[in-house]
């Protein structure tokens, strides 16, 4: 049976508890870099259409969600999760592609960002057009940084005035900026060909 990835909806609400349990288990194994989420939070993301879910039939495989900040100036891709039974099969990359498209379609003027300690996520993000940045290039919205409060490294982040931690900040241009860059590229190519 194939794995399907789709925008999460009311039909997926019963997976919220399992998703949160997997977040907690992953944080325990990694010891860093995974913020705690409540079932109510995950349900709100699903109901808003701000999450993607991966399933194999009815079996939970993976999850990720988006959230906008600073009056939609920024949108984050957060909470990437793949069930341990399905890791190492390229599913994380497929989920990230879906959630990246969702973020850019829902918020075309917003820059897309995330923070991570995972080399695999950094590689996936780079393939999608993100580049590493200092935290000063990311949102200043306290609501985003509050999400880090359950991470074991939160005291480091706080002591550095939210300007650095063990995570790497990654930023991609908005869909609108990318379209302008593509158009500029096409014009430059045409000018060279004339």
C-alpha positions as CSV (number, residue, x, y, z in Angstrom):
1,X,0.0,0.0,0.0
2,X,1.3,3.5,-0.9
3,X,1.8,6.3,1.4
4,X,-0.5,9.3,0.8
5,X,0.4,12.9,1.8
6,X,-2.5,15.4,2.0
7,X,-3.6,18.5,3.7
8,X,-4.8,17.5,7.1
9,X,-8.5,18.1,7.9
10,X,-11.3,17.2,10.3
11,X,-11.1,13.7,9.1
12,X,-7.6,13.4,10.7
13,X,-8.3,14.8,14.1
14,X,-8.2,11.3,15.7
15,X,-4.5,11.2,15.0
16,X,-3.7,14.2,17.2
17,X,-2.9,12.2,20.3
18,X,-0.6,9.8,18.4
19,X,1.2,12.7,16.8
20,X,1.8,14.3,20.1
21,X,3.0,11.1,21.6
22,X,5.5,10.7,18.7
23,X,6.7,14.3,19.3
24,X,7.4,13.4,22.9
25,X,9.1,10.1,22.0
26,X,11.3,11.8,19.4
27,X,12.3,14.6,21.8
28,X,13.3,11.9,24.4
29,X,15.5,10.0,21.8
30,X,17.1,13.2,20.4
31,X,17.4,15.0,23.7
32,X,17.1,18.4,21.9
33,X,15.4,20.5,19.3
34,X,11.8,19.3,19.5
35,X,9.2,21.6,21.1
36,X,6.3,20.0,22.9
37,X,2.8,20.3,21.3
38,X,-0.6,19.6,22.7
39,X,-3.3,17.6,20.9
40,X,-5.5,20.7,21.0
41,X,-2.7,22.6,19.1
42,X,-2.4,19.9,16.5
43,X,-6.2,19.7,16.1
44,X,-6.3,23.5,15.6
45,X,-3.7,23.2,12.8
46,X,-5.7,20.4,11.1
47,X,-9.0,22.2,11.3
48,X,-7.4,25.4,9.8
49,X,-5.9,23.4,6.9
50,X,-2.4,24.4,8.1
51,X,-0.9,20.9,8.3
52,X,-0.1,18.0,6.1
53,X,-0.3,14.4,7.2
54,X,1.1,11.2,5.7
55,X,-0.7,7.9,6.0
56,X,-0.3,4.4,4.9
57,X,-3.9,3.3,4.7
58,X,-5.2,4.3,8.1
59,X,-1.7,4.1,9.7
60,X,0.0,7.3,10.8
61,X,3.3,7.9,9.0
62,X,4.2,11.6,9.3
63,X,3.1,15.2,10.0
64,X,4.1,18.8,9.6
65,X,2.4,22.2,10.0
66,X,2.7,25.9,9.1
67,X,2.1,29.0,11.1
68,X,2.3,32.7,10.1
69,X,4.0,35.5,12.1
70,X,4.3,39.3,12.1
71,X,1.1,40.0,10.1
72,X,2.0,37.2,7.6
73,X,5.5,38.6,6.9
74,X,6.9,35.2,7.8
75,X,5.5,31.7,7.7
76,X,7.2,28.7,9.4
77,X,7.2,25.1,8.5
78,X,7.4,23.4,11.9
79,X,7.0,20.1,13.7
80,X,8.2,17.8,10.9
81,X,7.7,14.2,12.2
82,X,8.0,10.8,10.7
83,X,7.0,7.7,12.6
84,X,10.1,5.6,13.4
85,X,8.8,2.6,11.4
86,X,9.0,4.8,8.2
87,X,12.2,6.7,8.7
88,X,15.0,6.5,6.1
89,X,12.6,6.1,3.2
90,X,12.5,9.7,1.9
91,X,9.1,10.4,3.5
92,X,10.4,13.5,5.4
93,X,11.4,15.1,2.1
94,X,8.0,14.4,0.5
95,X,6.2,15.9,3.6
96,X,8.5,19.0,3.5
97,X,7.8,19.5,-0.2
98,X,4.0,19.4,0.5
99,X,4.2,21.7,3.5
100,X,6.5,24.1,1.7
101,X,4.0,24.3,-1.2
102,X,1.2,24.7,1.3
103,X,3.0,27.6,3.0
104,X,3.8,29.4,-0.2
105,X,0.3,28.9,-1.7
106,X,-1.5,30.1,1.5
107,X,0.9,32.9,2.2
108,X,2.5,33.9,-1.2
109,X,4.0,37.2,0.2
110,X,5.5,35.5,3.3
111,X,9.1,34.4,3.6
112,X,9.3,30.7,4.7
113,X,11.5,29.8,7.6
114,X,12.3,27.2,10.1
115,X,14.9,26.3,12.8
116,X,16.4,22.8,13.2
117,X,19.2,20.8,14.7
118,X,18.7,18.1,12.1
119,X,21.3,17.7,9.3
120,X,18.7,15.8,7.3
121,X,16.2,18.6,7.6
122,X,18.9,21.1,6.6
123,X,19.6,19.2,3.5
124,X,15.9,18.9,2.6
125,X,15.4,22.6,3.3
126,X,18.4,23.5,1.1
127,X,17.0,21.5,-1.8
128,X,13.8,23.5,-1.5
129,X,15.6,26.9,-1.7
130,X,16.2,27.7,1.9
131,X,19.6,29.1,3.1
132,X,21.1,29.2,6.6
133,X,20.7,32.6,8.3
134,X,21.3,34.1,11.7
135,X,18.3,34.3,14.0
136,X,18.2,38.1,13.4
137,X,16.9,37.4,9.9
138,X,13.9,35.4,11.3
139,X,10.6,36.6,12.9
140,X,10.8,38.7,16.0
141,X,7.3,37.4,17.0
142,X,7.4,36.2,20.6
143,X,4.8,33.6,19.9
144,X,7.2,31.7,17.6
145,X,10.0,31.7,20.2
146,X,7.6,30.7,23.0
147,X,7.2,27.5,21.1
148,X,10.9,26.7,21.9
149,X,10.2,26.9,25.7
150,X,9.8,23.1,26.1
151,X,13.1,22.4,24.3
152,X,16.0,21.4,26.5
153,X,18.1,24.3,25.0
154,X,15.6,27.0,25.8
155,X,17.7,28.6,28.5
156,X,20.5,29.0,25.9
157,X,18.2,30.7,23.5
158,X,16.9,33.0,26.3
159,X,20.4,33.8,27.6
160,X,21.4,34.9,24.1
161,X,18.3,37.2,23.8
162,X,16.7,34.9,21.2
163,X,19.6,35.6,18.7
164,X,21.3,32.2,18.8
165,X,20.9,28.7,20.0
166,X,21.9,25.2,18.9
167,X,19.4,25.2,16.1
168,X,20.2,26.6,12.6
169,X,17.9,29.2,11.2
170,X,16.8,28.6,7.6
171,X,15.0,31.0,5.3
172,X,13.4,30.8,1.8
173,X,12.1,33.7,-0.2
174,X,8.4,34.2,-0.5
175,X,6.6,32.8,-3.5
176,X,6.2,36.3,-4.8
177,X,9.9,37.0,-4.4
178,X,10.8,33.8,-6.2
179,X,8.5,34.7,-9.1
180,X,10.3,38.1,-9.3
181,X,13.7,36.4,-9.2
182,X,12.6,33.9,-11.9
183,X,11.3,36.8,-14.1
184,X,14.6,38.7,-13.6
185,X,16.5,35.6,-14.6
186,X,14.5,35.2,-17.7
187,X,15.1,38.8,-18.7
188,X,18.8,38.5,-18.1
189,X,18.9,35.3,-20.3
190,X,17.0,37.1,-23.1
191,X,19.4,40.0,-22.9
192,X,22.4,37.7,-23.2
193,X,20.8,36.0,-26.2
194,X,20.2,39.2,-28.2
